[in-house]
Each structure stands twice: as structure tokens, then as C-alpha cells.
Amino acid sequence: MGFFDKLKKIIKTKEKDEAEEISKYDEGLKETRKNFVNQLNILGLKFKKIDEEYFEELENILIMADIGVNTVMEFMDRIRKRVKQENITNPQELQEVIVDELFIIYVDNDTITDKINIASTGPTVILMVGVNGVGKTTTIAKLAHKYQKEGKKVMMIAGDTFRAGAVDQLHVWADRTNSLFYGKENSDPASVVYDGLKEALDKNVDIVFIDTAGRLQNKVNLMQELEKINKVIGTIIPGAPHETLLVIDAATGQNGIMQAQAFKEITNITGLVLTKLDGTAKGGIVLAIKEEVKLPVKFVGLGEKMEDLIPFDIEDYIYGLFKDMM
């Protein structure tokens, strides 16, 4: 039994307990599904046999869904191999193989749901990075809201100290989410982080979110700043940061992949947060970014409400993408 058939069974059992999250993927990936799956269905009807012309059209559909050229090339090699090995001649039959192989490419022997690394003792420190304008501050607020609901004591530290309004903006979100806050404008970011973490320890905080500057124009300066911040964090709380999450706007497509590659060069990224996945028809970026940057997606934004930033689940994602084929 392939993943396509297993997924139908998994979703049926999940529907009772996790109906809300599944419906978020269903609704959030509507734009991508409308373009992507419709074209796959048309392709299946247009061709009576699987030939080179079919493969070329399939390749174009995948690239247009922003799955990424390198990922698509690897994927096409796998599809051609399976067509030959399993003697598949009917394009309709091949659709199930497409779902199988996209799932395999994402999972690649990793755990299916990527969890946040929570510290066994003391505060869990989560460093947030990403260029300005991707929704980093609101992502911190949504994550703070999530952990507050779980009964955690949350603190936000404003490490983006020189951008106009950045400290105040984070302070507003801290107030809205009943989180503690530490920040000083126009101060050395590492010293702000130092003082903020000292306060977090004094106040027995469970989760600390540290905002950082998003200036990629001068990578050397940003790298030095992040190195200094990381050193300070590790001095105050050994083994921290426990996560360094890169926030990317899913609607930026391939530009988001370039941002991920650039940040990966300058600091130790442990996972990705993809915002605004519901506002794009190019939801295939989830597959591309994992394959090309080799980092797990930990959260996805599937709406504007606080509850719409949810832990990433590959099964629910594939279901949201291919629901109309099931």
C-alpha cells in the first residue's frame, strides 16, 4: 500500500481528534490546490499514455507550484524510474505515485512532525531571525499566545534595537499576549539579551523569544551580531538557544529559499516558520525549502488569527494539497 492509500486512512482517524487543524490546511492551501491539482487532473485527462510530452508538462506544473527546480529534477527522475519499474502506462494511475513521491522527498528519513526542542530544566530560549517584513514580530506573538494557552510563562526580548519602532512594536505584542517584556532602544543587542535573560531567570520564565535584526544587506555585520548574541545566550543559559527559527513569507517563493540559504550561512538555523501560506498559490515552497535548504518546517501560518499559526504536519499538508484527488 502506497502513502496515498495510507493517507486516506490516517486522515479518517485524525478527523475526529484533529478536525480543526486539518480544516486549516484544507482552507489555507485552497489557492495552491486550485491551481496545482486542477492542472494535474487536466493532465491526467489530456493524455491517454505516459510519454515524454506528458513528463514535460508535469515538470512545468511542478515548477509553477514553486516546488523548486532542483527538487523537481530529482522528483522527475524518481517518477520516470517508477514508471519504468512498475510498468505504469495510465496517467490516472500515476497521480497516486506523484503523491507518494512528494511525501517521500519531504520526509527523507526524518520525523514526520517536527517538534520544538523544549529545555528539560529552566527557560527554553527561542531565537527568531528573518528579514524585515516577513511577519517575524507577529509570529513571536502567535507563538507566545500558543505557549500561554499551554500554561507557560512567556517573555519577549527585543534584540532588534536600532530599527525605528521595532522595540515598541514587540512591547505592544507582549502586552497583548500577557507576556513579560525586556527591551531598550538604540542599545547593543547582545547586552539587551544579557539583561533580558537574567530577568527571565529571576522570574522563572518558561519560554523566551528573542527578536533580532533582519538586515541581510550586510551579512558580515549581521553574522557578527548574531554570533555575539549566541555567545551571550550560551553564557547565561548553557545549551541555549534551544531553537533558532527562521521566519519566511511563503508568498515570496524562490526568494524565500535564497533568504534561508543566506541565513543558514551566517547562523545555526534549526527550523523554519512559513508565514502567509494561505495567501499564496505557490504552497509547493514547503517541499522546495525542505529539499533545497535541508531544514525542517516547524510552523506554518494558515490565516491571520492568533490560532492560525500551527505546528507543521506533513500528512495534513499533503492532504490539504491533494484533497481533491482523493
C-alpha positions in Angstrom: 0.0 0.0 0.0 1.4 3.4 -1.0 1.3 6.6 1.0 -1.7 7.8 -1.0 -3.9 5.0 0.4 -2.3 5.2 3.9 -3.0 8.9 3.9 -6.8 8.4 3.3 -6.9 6.1 6.4 -4.7 8.4 8.5 -6.9 11.4 7.8 -10.1 9.5 8.6 -8.7 8.6 12.0 -7.4 12.1 12.6 -10.7 13.7 11.6 -12.3 13.1 15.0 -9.4 14.5 17.1 -7.7 17.0 14.9 -10.5 18.2 12.7 -9.7 21.9 13.3 -6.1 21.6 12.3 -6.9 19.5 9.2 -9.5 22.1 8.1 -6.9 24.9 8.5 -4.7 23.0 6.0 -7.7 22.4 3.7 -8.7 26.0 3.7 -5.2 27.5 3.8 -4.0 25.5 0.8 -7.1 26.2 -1.3 -5.3 28.6 -3.7 -2.4 26.2 -4.3 -4.7 23.3 -4.7 -7.0 25.1 -7.1 -4.0 25.7 -9.5 -1.8 22.7 -8.8 -4.3 19.8 -8.5 -6.6 21.1 -11.2 -3.7 21.1 -13.6 -2.7 17.6 -12.6 -6.3 16.4 -13.1 -6.4 18.1 -16.6 -3.1 16.5 -17.4 -4.5 13.1 -16.4 -7.4 13.6 -18.8 -5.5 15.1 -21.6 -3.0 12.2 -22.0 -4.0 8.7 -22.7 -0.5 7.4 -22.3 2.7 8.4 -20.4 5.2 9.8 -22.9 7.9 12.5 -23.0 5.4 15.2 -23.7 3.4 14.1 -20.6 6.6 14.3 -18.5 7.5 17.8 -19.8 4.0 19.2 -18.9 4.2 17.5 -15.5 7.6 19.2 -14.9 6.2 22.6 -15.8 3.2 22.2 -13.4 5.5 21.3 -10.6 7.8 24.3 -11.3 4.9 26.7 -11.4 3.7 25.4 -8.0 7.1 26.7 -6.7 8.4 23.3 -5.7 11.8 24.4 -7.0 13.8 23.4 -10.0 16.3 21.2 -8.2 13.5 19.4 -6.3 11.5 19.0 -9.5 14.5 17.5 -11.4 15.1 14.9 -8.6 11.4 14.2 -8.4 11.1 13.7 -12.2 14.0 11.2 -12.1 12.2 9.2 -9.4 8.9 9.3 -11.3 10.5 8.1 -14.6 12.2 5.3 -12.7 8.9 4.1 -11.0 7.0 4.3 -14.3 9.6 2.0 -15.9 9.9 -0.4 -12.9 6.2 -0.7 -12.3 5.2 -0.6 -16.0 2.7 2.3 -15.4 1.1 3.3 -18.6 -2.1 5.1 -17.4 -1.7 8.8 -16.4 -4.6 8.4 -13.9 -2.6 5.7 -12.0 0.5 7.8 -12.0 -1.3 10.5 -9.9 -1.1 8.3 -6.8 2.6 7.8 -7.4 3.1 11.6 -7.6 1.6 12.0 -4.1 3.7 9.1 -2.8 7.0 10.6 -4.2 6.3 14.1 -3.0 5.8 12.8 0.5 9.0 10.7 0.3 11.0 13.7 -0.9 9.9 15.7 2.1 10.2 13.1 4.8 13.6 11.7 3.6 14.0 9.5 6.8 13.2 12.5 9.1 10.5 12.5 11.7 7.1 13.3 10.1 6.1 16.1 12.6 8.9 18.4 13.6 8.6 19.4 17.3 10.2 22.3 19.1 13.1 21.4 21.4 11.9 22.3 24.9 14.5 22.5 27.6 14.2 19.9 30.4 15.0 22.5 33.0 15.0 26.3 33.1 13.8 28.6 30.3 13.6 27.4 26.7 15.2 30.1 24.6 14.0 30.5 21.0 16.0 32.9 18.8 13.9 34.4 16.0 15.6 35.5 12.8 14.4 36.7 9.3 14.4 39.7 7.1 12.2 42.7 7.9 8.6 42.4 6.6 8.1 38.6 6.7 6.0 38.7 9.9 8.6 37.9 12.5 7.1 40.1 15.3 3.6 38.8 14.8 5.0 35.2 14.6 6.6 35.7 18.0 3.2 37.0 19.3 1.4 34.0 17.9 3.9 31.5 19.3 3.7 33.4 22.7 -0.1 33.0 22.6 0.2 29.3 21.8 2.5 28.7 24.8 0.5 30.9 27.1 -2.6 28.8 26.4 -0.5 25.7 27.4 0.1 27.4 30.8 3.7 28.5 30.1 5.2 31.8 31.4 6.5 33.6 28.3 8.9 36.5 27.9 9.9 38.5 24.8 13.3 40.2 24.4 13.7 42.9 21.8 17.1 42.3 20.2 16.2 44.4 17.1 17.3 47.6 18.9 18.1 50.1 16.1 15.2 49.7 13.7 12.7 52.5 14.3 9.7 51.3 16.2 10.9 47.7 16.5 11.2 47.7 20.3 7.8 49.4 20.8 6.1 47.1 18.3 7.3 44.0 20.2 6.3 45.6 23.6 2.8 46.1 22.3 2.6 42.4 21.3 4.0 41.4 24.7 1.2 43.3 26.4 -1.5 41.9 24.1 -0.4 38.3 24.9 0.2 38.9 28.6 3.9 38.1 28.1 6.8 39.7 30.1 9.0 42.1 28.1 12.5 43.3 28.1 14.0 45.9 25.6 16.0 49.1 25.2 16.1 51.2 22.1 19.4 52.1 20.5 21.4 49.7 22.8 23.8 46.9 22.0 21.6 43.9 21.1 23.8 41.4 23.0 23.7 43.5 26.2 19.9 43.8 25.9 19.7 40.0 25.5 22.1 39.5 28.5 20.0 41.7 30.8 16.7 40.2 29.5 17.8 36.6 30.1 19.0 37.5 33.7 15.5 38.8 34.3 13.9 35.7 32.7 15.9 33.5 35.1 14.9 35.7 38.1 11.2 35.5 37.2 11.2 31.7 36.4 10.1 32.2 32.8 9.4 29.0 30.8 9.8 30.3 27.2 11.9 33.2 26.0 11.5 34.6 22.5 14.4 36.8 21.3 13.7 39.1 18.3 16.7 40.0 16.1 17.6 42.5 13.4 16.7 41.4 9.8 19.3 43.3 7.8 20.7 40.9 5.2 22.3 43.7 3.1 25.5 43.4 5.1 25.8 39.8 6.0 29.1 40.2 7.8 27.7 42.7 10.4 24.6 40.6 11.0 26.7 37.4 11.4 28.9 39.2 14.0 25.8 40.5 15.8 24.2 37.0 15.9 27.4 35.3 17.0 27.7 37.8 19.9 24.0 37.2 20.8 24.5 33.4 20.7 27.6 33.6 22.9 25.7 35.7 25.5 22.8 33.3 25.5 25.0 30.3 26.0 26.9 32.0 28.8 23.7 32.8 30.7 21.8 29.6 29.9 24.1 26.7 28.9 22.9 24.8 25.8 20.8 27.7 24.7 19.4 28.8 22.3 17.4 25.6 22.1 15.9 26.7 18.7 16.8 29.3 16.1 13.8 29.7 13.9 13.9 31.5 10.6 10.7 33.2 9.6 10.0 33.3 5.8 7.0 34.7 3.9 5.7 31.8 1.8 4.4 34.2 -0.8 8.0 35.3 -1.7 8.5 31.8 -3.3 12.1 31.3 -4.5 13.3 34.5 -2.8 12.4 32.8 0.5 14.7 29.9 -0.4 17.5 32.4 -1.1 16.9 34.0 2.3 17.0 30.6 4.0 20.3 29.8 2.3 21.8 33.2 3.3 20.7 32.9 6.9 22.0 29.3 7.1 25.4 30.6 6.1 25.6 33.1 9.0 23.9 31.3 11.9 22.8 27.9 13.1 19.2 27.7 12.0 17.2 24.7 13.5 13.9 25.2 11.8 11.6 27.3 9.6 8.4 29.2 10.2 6.5 29.8 6.9 4.0 32.7 7.2 1.1 33.6 4.9 0.9 30.1 3.3 -2.8 30.7 2.9 -2.3 33.8 0.9 -0.3 32.2 -2.0 -1.0 29.8 -4.8 2.6 28.6 -4.5 2.3 26.4 -1.4 4.7 23.9 -3.0 7.5 26.0 -1.5 7.2 23.8 1.6 8.6 20.9 -0.4 11.2 23.0 -2.1 12.6 24.7 1.0 13.0 21.4 2.9 14.7 19.7 -0.1 17.0 22.6 -1.0 17.9 24.1 2.4 17.8 20.8 4.4 15.9 22.4 7.3 12.5 21.2 8.8 9.4 23.4 8.7 8.3 23.7 12.3 5.3 26.1 12.0 3.1 27.3 9.2 0.8 30.4 9.0 -2.6 29.5 7.6 -4.5 32.6 8.5 -4.4 35.9 10.4 -5.8 34.9 13.7 -3.6 34.0 16.7 -4.6 30.3 16.4 -3.7 30.2 12.7 0.0 29.6 13.2 0.1 25.9 13.8 2.8 23.1 14.1 3.7 21.8 10.7 2.4 18.3 9.9 3.4 16.7 6.6 0.4 14.4 6.4 -2.1 17.2 6.9 -0.1 19.4 4.4 -0.1 16.6 1.7 -3.9 16.1 2.4 -4.5 19.9 2.0 -2.6 19.9 -1.3 -4.2 16.8 -2.8 -7.6 16.6 -1.2 -9.4 17.0 -4.5 -7.7 13.9 -5.9 -8.9 11.6 -3.0 
